[in-house]
Amino acid sequence: MPLSHRSLCSTFTATAASALLASPALATPPEPRQDQVAGWFRMQVDQHQVTALYDGFVDIDTALLSGLDQQEIRQRLNHLFIDSENGVQTAVNAFLVHTGDHLVLVDAGSAACFGPTMGHVPENLRASGYTPEDVDTLLMTHLHPDHVCGITDSNGQAIYPNAELRVSQADADYWLSEEQAAAAPEEMQGFFSMAREAVAPYQESGRVTTFQSGDQLLEGLTVVDSVGHTPGHVSFLFQGDNDEILVWGDVVHSYGVQFANPSVAIEFDSDQQQAVDSRRAILANAAETGHWVAGAHMPFPGIGHVLSDGEGYRWLPVEYGPVIRD
């Protein structure tokens, strides 16, 4: 005798329930992963292909910022949803620029000079499709250890064996001088020794040259004066036919504070007033011309535009997309 519709449904439900009860329990997911994607980002700026390389981050205490009341600094950061309780996360970036004829690395990160949150430029450079051997020109915005230590490994060997190292004359005269180091405060002694040790293998092989602000180092590459953070701090302007990008080193350390109020300085500035003057001039020019900016301590990838905003400025970060748009 054929089963009724109700009987068929009952039979199917019972069978399905038995199968479900008999099957093993669903497995729990694996533990959450802590690794991140490779730290590189590539874009085209006219004929220059720019690859941002993430070295890592450091937490900066807001007490290092001056020129504004600490309560106002914290209020500004809180307004931007930036937690400053245990220090403000500040990225450390380097920038690889393919000019067509040269592969240029601007700054190199910190290598082994700082703790485990930094020192990742070489691995991210490889992940981006290049090798340290491909780099032919190393440009230093200045010789602080989070920019220059990354040119040399923990064994004192050059990480970029085929590159010429180029630094400003003023920074070389200061940071590579044993006399200047001896006259500096004790807490600054390590900065001098780390700079000298990083540069040493390039000096030994005759691959260090100096320049002045205003010099044209390569075709379409000009040194821009941004002195103040260090005695010879500079930025680099890569110019094309229709677009350009300024790699500005340490013009800004805390984008959440110093864009809105460029008069805020940081303790690491050699000459705070001069650093403030340079920041004002560079931000004003970037906002007026609309050129791209790449900053060593801007949130990764550190590339974007500067926009005027009342008496201050604001940051418009680059949008993720294809390297070349149709």
Secondary structure, 3 states (H helix, E strand, C coil): CCCCHHHHHHHHHHHHHHHHHHCCCCCCCCCCCCCCCCCEEEEEECCEEEEEEEEEEEEECHHHEECCCHHHHHHHHHHCCCCCCCCEEEEEEEEEEECCCCEEEECCCCHHHCCCCCCCHHHHHHHCCCCHHHCCEEECCCCCHHHHHHHECCCCCECCCCCEEEEEHHHHHHHCCHHHHHHCCHHHHHHHHHHHHHHHHHHHCCCEEEECCCCEEECCEEEEECCCCCCCCEEEEEECCCCEEEECCCCCCCHHHHCCCCCCEECCCCCHHHHHHHHHHHHHHHHHHCCEEECCCCCCCCEEEEEEECCEEEEEECCCCCCCCC
